[in-house]
Amino acid sequence: MTSVQWIAAVLLGAAALMATWRLLIGPTTPDRFVAGDALAVMTTAALAGLAYVMDNPIYLDVALIYGALAFVGVVALARVLEGTQP
Protein backbone atom coordinates (compact mmCIF):
# COMPACT_ATOMS: atom_id res chain seq x y z
CA MET A 1 0.00 0.00 0.00
CA THR A 2 1.15 3.50 -0.74
CA SER A 3 1.32 6.28 1.81
CA VAL A 4 -1.83 7.86 0.38
CA GLN A 5 -3.71 4.60 0.88
CA TRP A 6 -2.45 4.35 4.45
CA ILE A 7 -3.57 7.90 5.17
CA ALA A 8 -7.00 7.18 3.69
CA ALA A 9 -7.31 4.02 5.79
CA VAL A 10 -6.35 5.85 8.98
CA LEU A 11 -8.80 8.68 8.27
CA LEU A 12 -11.57 6.18 7.49
CA GLY A 13 -10.83 4.35 10.73
CA ALA A 14 -10.88 7.58 12.74
CA ALA A 15 -14.19 8.59 11.15
CA ALA A 16 -15.62 5.15 11.95
CA LEU A 17 -14.56 5.49 15.58
CA MET A 18 -16.18 8.92 15.87
CA ALA A 19 -19.40 7.70 14.22
CA THR A 20 -19.48 4.67 16.52
CA TRP A 21 -19.07 6.97 19.51
CA ARG A 22 -21.99 9.10 18.31
CA LEU A 23 -24.03 5.94 17.72
CA LEU A 24 -23.45 4.80 21.29
CA ILE A 25 -23.90 8.10 23.15
CA GLY A 26 -26.04 10.10 20.72
CA PRO A 27 -28.34 12.34 22.72
CA THR A 28 -31.30 11.83 20.38
CA THR A 29 -32.58 9.04 18.18
CA PRO A 30 -32.05 10.97 14.91
CA ASP A 31 -28.39 11.45 15.88
CA ARG A 32 -28.05 7.70 16.20
CA PHE A 33 -29.71 7.11 12.83
CA VAL A 34 -27.35 9.55 11.13
CA ALA A 35 -24.36 7.89 12.78
CA GLY A 36 -25.56 4.48 11.62
CA ASP A 37 -25.99 5.76 8.09
CA ALA A 38 -22.51 7.29 8.19
CA LEU A 39 -21.10 3.95 9.30
CA ALA A 40 -22.86 2.23 6.42
CA VAL A 41 -21.35 4.71 3.95
CA MET A 42 -17.91 4.22 5.47
CA THR A 43 -18.27 0.45 5.24
CA THR A 44 -19.19 0.76 1.58
CA ALA A 45 -16.14 2.97 0.97
CA ALA A 46 -13.92 0.53 2.86
CA LEU A 47 -15.16 -2.35 0.72
CA ALA A 48 -14.41 -0.36 -2.44
CA GLY A 49 -10.94 0.43 -1.12
CA LEU A 50 -10.41 -3.22 -0.27
CA ALA A 51 -11.35 -4.15 -3.83
CA TYR A 52 -8.69 -1.77 -5.11
CA VAL A 53 -5.97 -2.88 -2.70
CA MET A 54 -6.58 -6.60 -3.20
CA ASP A 55 -7.23 -6.18 -6.95
CA ASN A 56 -10.38 -8.27 -6.64
CA PRO A 57 -13.54 -6.80 -8.20
CA ILE A 58 -15.88 -9.10 -6.26
CA TYR A 59 -15.67 -6.67 -3.34
CA LEU A 60 -17.20 -3.99 -5.54
CA ASP A 61 -20.26 -6.19 -6.01
CA VAL A 62 -20.47 -6.70 -2.26
CA ALA A 63 -20.11 -2.95 -1.70
CA LEU A 64 -22.90 -2.22 -4.19
CA ILE A 65 -25.32 -4.66 -2.56
CA TYR A 66 -24.37 -3.48 0.93
CA GLY A 67 -24.86 0.16 -0.02
CA ALA A 68 -28.26 -0.51 -1.55
CA LEU A 69 -29.46 -2.48 1.47
CA ALA A 70 -28.14 0.16 3.86
CA PHE A 71 -30.01 2.87 1.94
CA VAL A 72 -33.28 0.93 2.07
CA GLY A 73 -32.78 0.29 5.78
CA VAL A 74 -32.15 3.95 6.56
CA VAL A 75 -35.22 5.02 4.58
CA ALA A 76 -37.35 2.47 6.43
CA LEU A 77 -36.02 3.61 9.81
CA ALA A 78 -36.61 7.25 8.90
CA ARG A 79 -40.21 6.48 8.01
CA VAL A 80 -40.71 4.69 11.32
CA LEU A 81 -39.13 7.58 13.17
CA GLU A 82 -41.36 10.02 11.32
CA GLY A 83 -44.40 8.00 12.28
CA THR A 84 -45.72 7.01 8.84
CA GLN A 85 -46.43 3.47 7.81
CA PRO A 86 -44.43 1.99 4.92
Helices and strands as residue ranges (DSSP letters): H 3-25, H 29-54, H 58-82
